[in-house]
Amino acid sequence: MKRYFLFSLLALFCIMAGYAENRAEKLAKELYKAKSKYVLVVAHRGDWRNAPENSLQAYKNCIDMGVDMIEIDIHKTKDNQFIIMHDATVDRTTNGKGKIADMTLAEIKQLKLRAGHNVVTQHNVPTLEEVLNLVKGKILVNIDKGDNYFDEIYDLLVKTGTEKQVVIKTYDDLATIQSKNKNDIVRKSIFMPIINLDKKRDAEDVLAEYMTVNPAAYEICFSKVTPKVHTVIEKVKANGGKLWLNSMWPKLNGGHDDDLAVEQNKPDEAWGWLLKQGAKLIQTDRPADLIKYLKKKHRH
């Protein structure tokens, strides 16, 4: 009887472990479901309100709260190592000073990250590899600021076994991104172009180029809601593409942002408006609040 109990306990543990390891794969499949009503929540720089931005703890918090994807920023050190940090310098987010490109990984590892209220914590600056090992099988990842390093990044994804859960995005046009990288990154990775409708180049031309390679989704940014915004959004949906919209600050979404949802208590005018446009991914600085809202709408 005791042996049977131990065997059952071991089997249950294996099932639970398998579920955890497969969550990222399930989310990736969800990303490609054409008619899914599920909305993926993307946490901008992790859970930075409760841990230092772009820290391992900020990402752990996201995994625990049920976030679907984290956004991370990368830079390269003097000795060609990828670290996670938004700025090109360590000044704002650590207790040190200097350009990342002028510092070695060992030097950066001596620094401590600052929390959102500027207090120095005991958290260290993580490397890209450390983050990939942390999130493996658990959550999707969006790598930002990686346009010039996609080949090297992809090699690291293969090394860590995370190539099927990492989203690579770029502002570049299709020809530029293909010329920059030896790997066919557009087709080999989960790839999404970023189309900023405030830029001078015709967004519909850029969109038409990318539609030839069927990206997983399209990130659309706009400071004002114009007929052009609706035209581009409808073209994305008509072509079967998923729509990624941002709610972090007003200039990304025509004023339908997180603060409108939370601080002004108008979630339907903010996140609800994004849902009405057809958003299937929403990047936010308020992941816990957004998940709560989406659950009430039976969208998460």
Secondary structure, 3 states (H helix, E strand, C coil): CHHHHHHHHHHHHHHHHHHHHCHHHHHHHHHHCCCCCCCEEEEECCCCCCCCCCCHHHHHHHHHHCCCEEEEEEEECCCCCEEECCCCECCCCECCCCEHHHCCHHHHHCCCEECCCCCECCCCCCEHHHHHHHHCCCCEEEEECCHHHHHHHHHHHHHHCCCCCEEEEECCCHHHHHHHCCCCHHHHCEEEEEEECCCCCCHHHHHHHHCCCCCCEEEEEECCCCHHHHHHHHHHHHCCCEEEEECCCHHHECCCCHHHHHCCCCHHHHHHHHHHHCEEEEEECCHHHHHHHHHHCCCC
